[in-house]
């Protein structure tokens, strides 16, 4: 795609109406991209990850909102079809289309798969070790909430404070978080920052955790939630529509601004005899995780519909994870 964007006229007419799959947002706001689609005679299908820069510009870098609006306009005006990583993402795209008075192309939601790594599952009977949060350190991920809670826990519990492991690279709009991570000796004794690790290393940190903490202010999907469930690890998460779509009522949901509620839940889940944690561990066993085979099977059937070579099966493409 990068080469095509540099040489828009290069493939003129060679598409012959074939489906063209674009799985990233990058480049869709580039000058000339829409004309390139017309000139190449392809039928684009786009994977939309989220509309966060439009719905929550306060969490994004300067200029990103205008760029993302242009990307979504490109998708809506050129797409043969759209794949959403969640129904919530597609609903937000449809709302944007109505606001912009643009057409809504045919769309389907296809949850991303989760690769399973076989590790001993956490259990309420053997206790747990600390808490983990996963994701780029940026404003919408709400790391500041957790660091402020841990500062208070250290003041009240001292050496008995549970460990918090933050896994993710540093991003943007989170300077207060960076300052605390770099400058607080108090936090350094109980908070570990890992800018990157392998899947196996991530699993070694996540599998014994008391819970995955997911206090985001906005998400288009929730892969860490699915990864935690794959290891039998409970989740304390913000009450976001996309998390409810993916996980139903299994996680413990809290308002991402309710610092006191998060602190109480963390203290509860850290207890060896936590009933709430034990109950969630049992409920996780009823969850059927999305996998890549299911993802690609749904997408391929849908491609067949777009190209007129297949019919939907009687079950459609519902990806509910609860059996």
Number of C-alpha atoms within 10 A of each C-alpha: 9 8 8 12 16 12 12 18 14 14 14 15 15 12 16 11 13 13 17 16 15 16 12 11 17 13 13 21 19 14 11 14 18 16 13 20 20 14 17 19 19 22 20 18 23 23 20 23 18 23 23 20 19 19 13 13 15 14 21 17 12 12 10 15 20 13 19 20 17 15 19 22 20 16 26 23 14 21 21 20 22 23 24 23 22 24 21 22 23 23 12 17 22 18 13 20 18 12 9 12 9 13 15 20 17 14 19 20 22 23 27 21 17 17 14 13 12 11 14 12 16 22 20 20 9 10 17 20 19 21 23 25 25 21 20 18 24 22 21 21 21 20 25 20 18 21 17 15 18 23 18 15 20 17 12 11 11 14 12 10 20 21 18 24 21 23 21 17 15 18 14 14 17 18 15 12 21 18 10 17 17 12 11 13 11 15 21 14 14 20 23 15 16 14 13 15 12 8 10 12 10 16 20 13 16 28 27 23 30 29 27 26 27 26 26 22 17 22 19 22 23 20 17 18 23 25 22 23 27 22 20 26 26 30 29 22 22 25 19 19 16 19 25 16 17 24 20 14 12 21 25 16 20 18 15 20 14 12 15 10 13 23 17 12 18 22 13 16 25 21 14 17 14 16 13 14 26 17 13 20 22 15 16 22 12 12 20 16 24 19 14 14 11 17 19 15 13 21 17 13 18 23 16 14 13 17 14 9 10 13 12 12 8 6 7 11 18 11 19 15 15 13 7
